[in-house]
């Protein structure tokens, strides 16, 4: 099956799988320590302009979002929509990191956003290639 894929298509699938693993395990390892994660987020933002009423629900949602994103990327299901949802999550994280003035995290998150751009950009191309190969 892998021998049937051109290098571009194979590369984008491996890229998607790597992102899927990354997000899946970000979410998975936080699940058993969810309260600790939430408290850590609350402490990070306690001296910022972000109110706890926004921080706390987001802190509970983030691990589940990461886990779900990871699963969908690994399964290659709803890939376009999942990448868009990941862009939204990453931008929320950039906003939070900016409020906390964690500029090193903003830079890392911007790198993720750049890779998400590439993943989305090339996913569309590989889907077209795949469709063309199946219609031949």
N, C-alpha and C positions, 0 to 999 in steps of 0.2 A: 504494500500500500504506500509506504514512504517513497519507494522508487518511482511511483507514478507522479509525485509532486515535483514541480520545478522548485528551484532553490528559493525563489521569492515567496511562494506559497508555503513551503516548509518553514522558512524563517518566521513568517508571520504567525503560523500555528505554534511554533516553539515560543515565540515572544508572548503570545496570548496565554499559553500554559504557564510560563514563568510569572506573569502578572496574576494569573489565577491562584497559583501556589502562594504567592506573596500575600494577597488579600485574604485568602482562605485561612492561612495560619495567623495573620494579624487578628482576625476575628476569633478563631478557635482558641488561641491561648488566653484571650481575655475573658472568655465565658466563665471558667471556674472562679475567676477573681474579679467578677463584674463590679461588685461593690467597691473593691479596692481601686479599680480603674476609675469609677465614678467619683470617688472621694479625691483621687489624684487630680482629676480634671477640675473639680470644684476648687481645690487648693490652688491650682495653676491660675485660675481666673478670679480668685477672690479679691485681688487688688486691681482689677481692670474695670473697664466700663461695661463689660458684659454681665448682665444680671444672672444670678444663680438660677432663676426661673427659666432661662434659655439654656444655660450650660448643662444642667442636670438631665433634662430629657434627651438632649443631643448626646451626652455621655453614655446614656443607656442605649441609644439607637446605633451609634457608630460601630460597635463590635458586630451587631446583627447585620448591618449594612455591609461591612467588610466580608463577613462570612458568606452572605448571599452573593455578593459580587464575585467572590472567589469561586463559588460553586458554579455559577452560570458561565464564567470564563473557562473553567476547567471542562465543563460539559459542552462548550461551544453552542450554548442556547441563548437566544435573544442577545447575541453578542453586541450588535450595534447599540441597542437600548441599554445594555449593561455598561458599555463604555461611556455612554452619555451620563448615566447615573453616577459613574465613578468620577467623571469630570465635576459633577455637582458636589459630590462628597469632598473631593479634593479642594474645590474652591471654598467650601464651608470651612475646611481645616485651615486654609490659607487665611481666611478672615479671622478665625480664632487665634491662630498663631500671631497674626499682626496685632491684635488687641493685647496679647500677652507679651508682645515685643520679642518674640522668639524668632529672630531673623534667620538663624541657621536652619530652623525648621521650615520657614517660608521658602528658603532656597531649595531645600530637599523636596518640598511639596511641589515647587515649580518644576523641578526635574521630573517628577512623576507626571505632571500635567504635560510636559513636553513629550514624554514617552507615550502617554495616552493619545496625544495628537497623532503620533506616528502609527500607533496601533489602529486607531480609527481610520486614518488616511489609507493605510495599506490593506486593511481588512476589506474595504469596498473593492479594491482592485483584485484581491485574491478571490473574492466571491464571483466577480465577473469572469476571471480566468477559469474558475471551477465550472461555471455555467457553460462557457464556451467549449471546454474540454468534454463535457457530458453531451453536448448537442452535436459533436462531430461524429 
